[in-house]
Amino acid sequence: MKVQDDIADALKLKEDWPREGDKLRRAAILSARLKKAGKHVLILEDVWDKVSLEEVGIPEPSGSNGCKLVLTTRSERV
């Protein structure tokens, strides 16, 4: 939920963003907003645990949607 909140803050989602509640609903809102944003780069820095892009609401990066994802970690298990 912390990752979702950080992305929502970066996208300036104020009125539409539920601070509490269902993670799936929050993921759907993020996914729709990121898809609507067009080409973008999302940087997840200093990640210490495995992250499910689907559960967070990050669309799968591909050449067709113009999304890029950069993930940095110091953990080999991530």
N, C-alpha and C positions, 0 to 999 in steps of 0.2 A: 504494500500500500504506500510505502514511502517513495518508491520509484514512481508510482502512478502520480502521487502528489507533486513530486518534483517536475515531472513532464507537464502536468496540468498547469503548474505555475509558469513554466517556460512558455507555454502556449497561451498564457493569459486567460485561462478558463476560470472565470469568476462565478457568474450566475449559474452556468450549466453544470458546475462541478460539485457532486456530492462528497463532502469531506468524510462522511461516515457511510457505512452501508455495504452493499453488495459489490464485491470485487469484480464480478462478471459484468455488471452494469457499468461500472467505472471503466473497465477494459473496452467495452463496446463504444463508449463515448470517446475514449482516446483513439481507438482504431479509426473511427469515422473521421475524427478531426485530422489525424495524421494523413489519412488517404486524401482528404480534401485539400490539404496543404500543398500537395504536389511534390516537387523535388525538394528533398531536405536531407540533412545529415543529423543523425541522433548519436550523441556521444554518451556512453555510460562509462564513467570513470571510477576506477578503484573498486571494482566489484569483488565481493568476497564470497558470495553464495551463487549457486546456479540460478539463472533467471529464465523463466519460460516466457518467451516473447508473446505468445498467445494469451497467457494469463494476465500479463501486464497491459496488453492492448497495442503492442507494437506490430505493425504489418510486416510480413516477411519481406526483407529487402530483395528487390529484383531489378533487372534492367528496364522492365516495362513500367514499373511504378516510380522509378527515379529515386527511391529511398536508399539511403546508405546508413549502415550501422557500424560504429566503432566502439569496441568494448575493450577496456584495459583492466588488467588484474595482475596481482603478484602471486596468486594462488594457482598452482598447477591443476588442482581438481576442478576448477571452474572452467 
